[in-house]
Amino acid sequence: MKKTVVLLITFWLSIFFLGNALAVEFDELGSVSIHGFLSQGYMKSDEYNFMAKTEDGTFQFNEVGINFSTDLSDRLRMGIQLFSRDLGPIGNDVIDVDWAFADYRWKDWMGVRVGRMKIPYGLYNETRDIDMLRTFIFLPQGLYHEAWRDTFTSQTGAGLYGEVGTDITGYFSYQAMTGIMRLPATSGLARSLEGYGQVTAGETDTEASYAIALQWIPPVQGLRLGATHMDYAVDVNCSATDFFEKRTAAAMLSYLQAYKSDPAKYASLAPLASLVSQGDINGALAATDSIIKQSKGVNLAVAEGESLFYEIDIQTRSFSLEYVWEDLIFATEYARTDYRWRLHRDDKSFEMVLPSNFSSEGYYGSLSYRFTNWFEAGFYYTEYYSNRKDKEGKARNDSTKTLKNDDQLAEILSAKAAPEISGLSPYVGWLKDYTLALRFDVNFNWTFKLEVHKMNGASVMMIKDNPTLQNDSSTEEDWYLFAAKMTFNF
């Protein structure tokens, strides 16, 4: 640890004294503009691991980016940015093309972009890599999920954009794009799919997606409003874990509980319950599967290591407002995301909806104020619910179903049975976050930030990194996260 700290101090001091020299060299390159940033952070939490091993304190929190752009004509512009980050197990400092596109501006009301482009989600998704443009270290998790950042920041394809309006009506801008998102194996989304410990993710693919964004800057100085709609799909090959095998046994047991009105079928529950309580999962699987196959002709048992396939369809809508008055910035946004999850064998002989057609919801309000040319402070409050119809987390996975090809099987989980079967603390159903941030601009190139979060709930946490969330009675509902970050920008 001491060696790591010494190396970090030496590195940052070197960059500090070379900063202005680097800026001069880049300015001398003429028609090619070169900019970049380099940041190192530290995080510490008192209860949960936030994306990394923050309970022990971690320096696995850094970002590096460099971009090149040039105007080939009055209407044609090209650029590219290389980017890497490390956030615990996410990213691992792999260098990637963050964006790379050609932009042809035909008219004010019509332009075309092709390549890898930033997705215009909300107010800040397009600029979230540029730490110098905001007060906060982390954007509100109610809308800007940090673990999903590398997947939902940009997409490869083509898009149109433009602006129309007058001083009387205000100015309207639009962006419409379609393309393919990426889902690298080191992404936070890939880890989220593994989060409940049921599967191990393998090869991933994304289908064609699209995004539409509208903004209105009315004839009120400092005010802008926006709305976004995104539609995308993710396919993931994976394999079942031993935890999934156990969960399947419990799910099949719950399926039979739906037949309490049938004395003959319900009589079989007693021996199954005994097998499960004794830990004989294999025995319970075999007995339950045999009964269900006889009555429905479908094989529900899933063994450890068996190949499965995720299909996830997602639609997101957001609404935004920002008002800037002198040195004060107020912002508020709301987003709702609709999910349709399917986990199945390739032949569809087993298909489970986990859960079916549910919607998440998030919103926040933020204030920031620049007191001097070197000091800025900000505060925000954000809420996020993984299921907007279950904000207390009581019916976690209450719409889990086991289906055969004709979708004729009934629900296997009731709201009352869900917490026991899912094995998850109700705290994973929500996150409420009070955040205070301080920003210090040391000079033109250097920024230092401090941030403290008072959290309630654990909805954005990785279950894989926080095993106590699997229905551990010692789990705390309230917890704190501290973050510090130094950024060099040129």
Phi, psi and omega in degrees: 000316180298320180297319179297316180297317179298316180297318179297316180297316180299316181298312183291325176295323178297313179296323182301313183281340179267352188306307182295324179296319178298317181298321180296315180302315183294324179296333183281355181282354171080243190289341179263118177272131180235125177224162180190177180206157180211125183224151174225132181233174177219139179227145177213131178233160182260353184223301185253162173270111182269095178068336179219185181278068186282342177297329178267354188082135184212144171261006178283069185202086181214162180215142176221134178211145174218135182229151180232135178213154180205151174265113178280337175201185179295337184247343186249128180227143178229152178196164179208144174230130172262138188214144171215153176209161176225122177224084187063234180279358183268131175089301179055035175059028175284126180283130184222161174277108182286313172209150179198114186207162169250135186235115178248115181263098183285307177224170175300326184268359181208122173221162182231136173235142174225146180124212177260116191237150175293140179274126185278062181268126178064200181277330196234003183296323182291336184244012188291341176286340186267093185297332183291344186270358183220165180281323193269155172283307178252130172292158183304126184290346176299334178237325188248077183298118185296325182290333183264004187302314185291341178270321188256016177276322185211166177214157181259123182171224182217155181204160176244151177207164178177177181213137176222160176146180178221171177294337181277313183274344189090180185243133180251131176237152180221154170220135176223128183215155175220151182169202183240128171278168179244152179220076181294158182298334180268008183286158177293327179295320178299319177291328177296323179295331177271357193302324182273004177075014183272328184223162170248120185286144177239229180295142181234158179208150176237140178274172181302134181234167175215158179218140177230128181229136177235140175225143176234123173254096185288171179285046175234113187302128176092355184257137171215145179232150182209163176213146182223144170228131178230145179222123183207165182219147183230134175241132183224126170277137182209174177230147183285145175261175178294331178294322178297320179301317180292320181294324178296321178298316179295322180294319179294324177298317178294326178301316180292332179297338178293347183254034180299334180286349179256099185305322183295315180286322183292333179297336181283350184291327185302307179295326178294315178301322179295317179299317180295315182296331179276356180084007179275075185294319181299319179295318179295320178300311183297315182294315182293315182297324180297317181295314184290323179296323180294324185269333186236347179068034180225140180267110184262344185291135177236121183265156177302134179089352181290141181285131177230175186217125176267136167234122184231120175252132188227135172231131182233137174230137179225153178226134191225150173216134175224138178226124180248123178230107184054246183261010181253135177234123174245136178218146173213142181215153177226140177218144173231134181236126179259131183242147169226105184258137171225130175236120189205166167286160179300326182272004179063014177291339171231132175213129181231134178259121192230088334276183188266128169047058179253168183228135172264165184210139178209153178199164179202165169225137183224151175225137172220150183215133177266111183279320178221181179287354180236357184225134181218146178225151181211158179218141169216156173234130181225148174232144177219135178234123181291336173223109186295343178265002180220063187289346178261000176070017185281331184247045182304127181062031184291345179255019176298135182225154170244124188237151165255183192303324183271009177056035185264347182285147184276174177301141180256344181239131174262164181300325182287327183275341189302314183300321180291323184282320182290331180069024183245144174296143177298342181296340179287356181280344184207165170215128174237126192228118171261123186233133173240129183232143175237135180236133180237118176269100183296314172203195184298328185263338191244135176226137177236134183231146172234144184209138176232136180242130169257109187257148170227121184094176186213037189293327183268003181287148173280117180300326180299327180269352183225071184298340179293343179288350179277066174064037177274123184293344181273357182296136180268142178279324182255141180201169184234149174228131176246139179221144174227147183207132175247130183233133172252128184234139177219000000 
